[in-house]
Amino acid sequence: MSTTTTTAPATTAAPPSRWQRFRDSFLFYSFKRDLVAQLSMLVFLLMIAAAVFAPWLASMNPYDLAQIDILASELPPFWVDGSDPMYVMGTDAQGRDLLSTILHGLRVSLIIGFGAVILQATLGVCFGLLAGYMGGRIDAFLMRVADIQLSFSTLMVAIIVGALVKAIFGGATFSDYAVWLLVLIIGLAEWPQYARTVRASVLAEKSREYVDAARVMGLRSRRIMFRHILPNTLSPIFVISTVQVANAIISEAALSFLGLGMPETHPSLGSLIKSGFDYIQSGSWWITLIPGLVLVVVVLVINLLGDWLRDVLNPRLYKG
Amino acid sequence: MMTATAASHRAPADDQQPAESLLEIRGLEKRFSLSGDFLEQLKFRRGRIVREQAHVHAINGVDLTVQRGEALCVVGESGCGKSTVARTVMGLLRPTAGEIHYDGERIDHLESRALLPWRKRMQMIFQNPYASLNPRMTIQQTLEEPIRLHNASWTPQQVRDKVAEVMTDVGIAPDWGSRYGHEFSGGQRQRIAIARALAVDPEFIVADEPISALDVSIQAQVLNLLMEAQQERNLTYLFITHDLAVVEHFGTRVAVMYLGRVCEVAPTATLFARPRHPYTQALMSAIPRLEDDRPQHLRLTGEVPTPVNLPSGCVFHGRCPAANERCRREVPRLIATDDGGQVACHGVEEGRLS
């Protein structure tokens, strides 16, 4: 501003830092005013922290057979008669501390959820950009593949692949690589969701003049796609990502419940629910109910955050 | 006009100054399909399957020459194909037929890699400054991108210096580079878009209605900026517009288009003083003027025909007061007139019209 005499003060010239820009943004502003979003974010961050620090938070390691006491099986949580103060949330049928198992299971569920979404997003964004930008035969081919893929349900694909892998490599190998197999299966099964959303946004962005300007400049298609078009389609990608994380966690739980997901020795939330289901009639409801509640809360907060994000990033409500 | 086949027996008047042609468009045609892909084209008609295709004929045989150092304005009503000509010249669209020669070399069939050296010499300015800047890139990034691409060996400091230079040239303070496009007004954005075009030091600029989206008070500023740039950098313009006042102010020569064809090309003063083609005459008489005694406004009857089914012969015959049997049958070619222009009209050729 003041270009007067001596030393030019570097006051307004400095561009705002990233953090400052974020604090001034509409995103942060609407977050500050939305109690539901704040609560969801708080619960979500707590869940993430619990999952990340599970090995330190948990009182015992549920994967270590030496620590499991079979005599302490099916103990109820602390507010029910006959509980053991050592096991706050009770124990499951194998005598594992339920709280520790849930913490480790949450970790597995979240890894699968985020891993699958990263895979889906990578595939879906690449195919969607390609289909939308190139058009013509490539577009027709990729979108027909997506249609075919969508006509199989995720569970069906997962069941077939899971069963095949189990049959070919045996149950032991399957158990060792179950997490990554589930990431792969759920990731591969759901990429068309991304591809279609990205393609639709690309078609809208492609007709805008900045894309023509980039072409006139002589930029390669790849650079135009990733550097120019992709950053302008990020809002819908963020929004479906939240929903897809929740979906992937649910899919994993469903697969585990059917016995095609995580093995009992290495349980996720879904396989915990399943293992407890056999004892629900004999009165040990907590083995199913408590992991079930945790699953519901995780999925609920992720969906609430996604809802909030969709409202905030809706260009019809706000365009920046 | 100055084609390589100079065997034409009628030498045009402006052949005396050896003006060098920079861009030549020959017989350019562009059709857009309306009927979708192959399966959608199949129709069931009277017991058999036939393939039906419909096209929009955006440009139908345009011949145009842009001379080095001039500002050729292309005017015409909406939908007459003037923007399509601009986009085809820039390689954004591939012509259906015809050739485009730049500085003597054919460029319309080149792949995008092979076009790169030409991209540095020809640049484009777009109509809508609100859409032509990437909303997620700062001005600095927007301007650095073409410079980096076309001068791969430059150091980052050289690139920054060049950006500062072009920003100063168009009247934007260089320290605004860290801002985003939406932080600027329409006129400033168009200046930035001009800076982006000038950043690679082109010699030829296609401007597709560069000021029609701007506030009237800003239009003159941007137009003057374009004219200053032309003088300082010895630029050649292909200037698409529908504003005749701008043409009078800016253009060296004017090409008038109607329904995808060029009907008249002439030096600006000549065209405004003595329009030859009946469509140009009607167009000129539509300019509001502060004169009482001027002749009656020529009122055209009817509508512009649809570019899907082109009329036979002269595209203007349905609305032309002087159309006869030949006009309905035969497509008029551009012929040179005695005052230095070209006109595509049988009436002028036969001497029926002045």
Interface residues (C-beta under 8 A of the other chain):
Chain A: A13 P15 A140 R208 E209 Y210 D212 A213 A214 R215 V216 M217 G218 L219 R220 S221 H228 P231 N232 G320
Chain B: D37 R87 M90 G91 L92 S112 L115 L116 R119 K120 Q123 M124 F126 Q127 N128 A131 S132 L133 N134 P135 R136 M137 E145 P146 L149 H150 D175 S178 H182 A193 R196 V200
